[in-house]
Amino acid sequence: MKRYNNIYSKIYDFENLYLAYLEARKGKRYRHDVMRFTANLEENLITIQNELIYKTYKVGRYNEFFVHDPKKRLIMSLPFRDRVVQWAIYRQLNPLFDKRYISTSYGCRNGGGAHRAVKKLKEYLRAQPGMAYVLKMDVSKYFYRINHDILMGILRSMIKDEDLLWLLGTIINSDHDFGIEVDDWDYTGERLSNVGMPIGNLSSQMFANLYLNEADHFAKQVLGCKHYIRYMDDIVIVDTDKKRLREVLKKMDDFLTFHLALKLNNKTCIRTETQGVDFCGYRVWRTHIRLRKKSALKMKKHIKFLQREFSRGRIKADRFRNSLMSYLGMMSHCDSFSLKNKLMQNVLLTKGGGKHEK
């Protein structure tokens, strides 16, 4: 397999840094940190360029916060200048990495996405001549458990450019500890060094996809899994032979444990297609696709919340309309005629003592 060289100079090329800046500021151009950076744009980009040329670049300080969507997740964000650096790397490296991915890996890829993954799963179920069995594998705390040494080994097998490896190592092995124990559900335990990728980094998405690409090729080329799909750390394999899926699960578990230092969680299971396959927010059968119950309930709850906020004058109609259109777009990818009608019948915005807002 070809190893890549002479990429580092393309990353610190001024035009690449400027295009990276444009990508990093999308949807954020009026934030204070972005405006401060933009006020002295040329000077700031030249500073980054010099730090990369002379290899004095250091990763900035991470800002940590939690989100609940629906489960608690630890998010870490970088200063804007570091996000520019990450986009500069991503623009040059990700297209090269993408060429090595299998066609049924759908996470964080152009032409990928959850909806295409769900449609491919339905296609695989329909392709089975008899009863389909589905092996679902989910990696426990995936981002927080990626091993730095193993990741750097994968990168060295693909990249000859030592300057680029220095930069990637600087980002991966920063002073901040990202690792979380697999049973630390409330994130109160001691942080682990040498493992973990910060959720929120563009580079983390790229590295996470690359890391499990090793498992993709093992499943397809060594185990011969024909109907295999991965969306980030969610893996689905479809077959008519339940015994074979048990063997595949054992071998995949061993590969993930001993080659990638990962552990499958208790959601990993083998089930029949009759129950529908819970995948990427949808429940999938060979004949139809429905929105998962939890997703539908969450959507209804959020719509009611926005209606209350609008009636109290706390949000504008545009915000409600944008959320509604987003949900309608989500439902357009599944069989949701009844749900859509019920939702639309209950959508009524009132403001100022009952005045209707259309």
N, C-alpha and C positions, 0 to 999 in steps of 0.2 A: 504494500500500500504506500502511495506517495506521501512523503513528508514535506511539509510546507516550509519555505524559507523566504527571506527578504520581505517580510510583511511589516516589520516594526516601523520602517521609515514611512510606509503608507499611512500608518496610524497617526503619527505626529505631523503629517503633511498639513499645512495650514488650511487648505480647502476642505480636507476631511474633518478637521477640528471645527470649522465653521458649520459644515453640514450637520455635524454631531450636535453642535449648539442648537441649531434649528429644531432638531428632533427632540432634544431634551426639554426645550421650552414649550412644546406643544401643549396647549391647554393650561399652561402655567405662566404665561408671559407677564401677567400683572401681579404675580407674587413678589414680595419685597426682595427676596434673595435673587430672584431672576432679574428684576429691574436693576438691582445694584450691579450685577454682573454685566448686564447689557449696557449700562451707562459708560463703562470702560471696556467695551467688548474686545477691541483689537489688542489692547494691552493685556487683558486677562487671557486671551487665547495664545498670545506670544509667550506669556509666563508659563502656561501649561506646556506649550511646545518645547520651551527650553528645559523644563523639569524632566520631560520625557527624553529629550536628546541627551542630556547629561546624567540621566538616571538618578535624579534627586527627588522624584515624585514620591509623595507619601499619601496614603489614604486618609481622608479627613475623619472627623469624629462622627460616629453614628448617633442618630436620634432614635430612641426606642419608644414604641407604644404598642398597645394591644387592640385588636379588632375581634369582633364576635360575629362570624359570618359562616355558619351558625356557631361553630365551636371557636374557642379562644385561640388566637394565633398571635405570636410575637412578630411584629414588623419592625424592620430597621431601615432607616432612610439616611442617605448621605447628603452633604452639602451639594449645591447645584454644580459647582466646578467639577466635582467627582463624577456627577452624572454625565457631564460632557465627555469626560475621559472614557467612561464606560460605553457611551454611544460610539465614540471614535473606534474603540476596540470591536464593538459589536458589528459595526458597518463593514469591517474588513474580514473578521473571522467567521461570523455566523453563516454567510453564504458558503464558505468552504466546508464548515461542519455539516451544514444541511445536506450536502451531496452524499454524505455517509449514512444518513438516516434511512431506515426502511420506509416504504411508502405508507404503511399503516401506523406510523407514529404521528400523532396529531397535535401535540401540545406545543404552543408558542412557535408555530411555523406559518409562513405564508402558504395559503392554500390548505391549511389545517383547520383546527378549531373543534370545539366540542360537538357542534352540530354535524359536521362531517364524520366525526368518530361514531356518533350515534347512528347515522344512516348506514355506515359501513357495518356496524354490528347487526342491524336489521337485515342487511344484505347477506351476511354470513349465516344468520339463523335460517333465512329462506333457502340457502344453498344446501342445507342438511337434508339428506333423503329420508331420515327418520327422526325420532325424538332427539332433540339437541340438548346436550349438557354444556354448562358454562362454568369455566373456572375463572373466578374473580380473585385477583391478587392486589393487595394494597400495602404499600410499604409504610411501616410505622415511623412517624415523624421524619419523613424523607429528607426535607431540606436541612433539618437540624442534625442529620446523621451522616451526611456525605463526608467521606474520609479524604482529608487534604492530600495525604501522600499517594493514595490510589488515584485521585483525580490528577495530580501532577504527573504521575506515571502515564496515564492515558494521554495527557497533553504532550508529553515528551515523545511518545510513540508516533505522534502526528506532526510535531513541529520541530524543525531544526534550528530555527532562529533563536539564539540564546538571549538576545535583548528582549524579545517578545516573551520568552519564558520567565525572564526576570520580572517583567511587568505583571504577568498573570500571577506569578508567585507572590508578588507584593500585595495584590488584591485578595488572593485566597488566604494567605497567611498574615493578615493584618493583625494589629495589636489587640483588636476586639475579639473576644471569645464568643462563638456562635452556637456551640454544641449544647444540646439538651438531652438528658437521659430519656429513654423511650417511655418510662413510667412516670415522668414528671409532667402531669397533666395541667398543673396550675403555674408552671414555670417559676417555681420558687426555689428549686434546687441549685446547686453549684453549677456554673457554666463550665463546659468542657472545651479544652483547646484541641487543635488539630482535627476537629470535625465540625461540620455545619457550614451552611451557606445562608446569608441573611435574606429572608423573604423581603422583597422590596427592591433588590438590586437587579438591574437588567442583566448583568453578568451572571447572576445566580440562575436565572432562567436558562441561559445558554449552557452553563456548566451542568445544570441538573438534567437537561435533555441529553447532553453528551455522555454523562455518567451512566444513565440507564440504557443508552444505545448499546452498551456492551451486553446487557441482558437481552435486548431485542435480537441481536445477531446470534446469540447463543440459542434462543428459542427457535428462531427460523432456520438457521443453518445446521446446528448440531442436533436439536431435538425434532426438527422437521415439522414444527407447528404451522400448519397452512393457514388457519383462520385465527390470526393473532392481531390484537389491537392494543396500543398503548396511548393513553392521554396523561402526560406527565408521570405521576407515580401510580396511576390506576391501570392495571393490566387485565385484559380479558382474552380468554382463549376458548373457542367454540369447537366442539367435537361431538360425534355420536357415541363414542366409546368412553364410558365413565371410568373404567379401569385405566385406560391410557391417560386420562386427565390426572388421575391420582399419581401415576408415575411421573408425569410432567411436573406436577406440583412439587414432588419430592426433589427432583433434579433442579428445578428453578430455585427452590428454597436453599438448597446446598450452594448453588452458584451465587446467589445473592449474599449468603452468609460468608462464604469463604473467599470469594473473589471481590466483592464490593462492600463487605462489612455492613450489610443492611439486614433488617429483620422484618418479616411480614407480620402484620397486625392481625387481631382476631376477627376482622371483617373478611379475611380470606376464606373462600368456601367454594364448593362445587354444587350447583343447583340445576334443576331442569328448567327448560324454557317456559313451562306452563305458568310459572309464577311471575314471569316477566323479569328482565334483567335491569337492575338499578345501576345506571351508568350516566355520569356527567349531568345529573339533575333531571334525567328522564327515566321512565320505565319502558323497556323495549321488548316487544314481541315480534315474531316473524310477520305478523299481519298488520301491526299498528304500533304507534309510539304515543305515549302519554306523558304529560308533565308529572313528575314525582309529587306525591301528596304533600310532602313537607314544603316543596318549592311552591306549590299552588297556595297552601295556607299562608306561607310567608308573603307571597305576592298580594293576597287579599288583605292581610293585616297591614301591609305597607300602604296600599291604596286607601284604606280607611283612615290611617294615620295622616296621610297627606290631605285628605278631605277635611279632617278636623283642623289641621294647621292652616289650611286656606280659609276656612270659615272664621278663624280667629285673626286673620290678617297677617299671619307670620310668614307665609310664602306666596309667591305670585302664581298665576294660572300657568305660566310657561313651565315652571318646574314640575307641576302636576302633569301637564301634557307630555313633557319629555319622558317622565317615568312611565306613564301609561303606554306611550308608543314603544318604549323599550320592552315592556311586558308583552305587548301585542306581537312584537318581533320574535320574542322567545316562543310564544305559542304558535307562531306560523310554522315552526319546525316540527310540530307534532299534531296529533289528532285531538283538537281541543275546541271543537265547535260549541259544545254545550258550555264549557267553562268560559269561553270568550263571550258568549251571549249573556251568561249570568253576570259576568263582571261588568259588561257594558250597561246592562239594565240597572245596576246599582250605582253607576257613576253619575253623580250629580253634585256640582259645586255650588254652595250657597255662601253668600257673604252679605253682611250688612242687613241682618234681620230677615233673611230668606230670599233675597234677590238672587236669581239664578245666573250662573256664569257659564256660558257655552264656549 
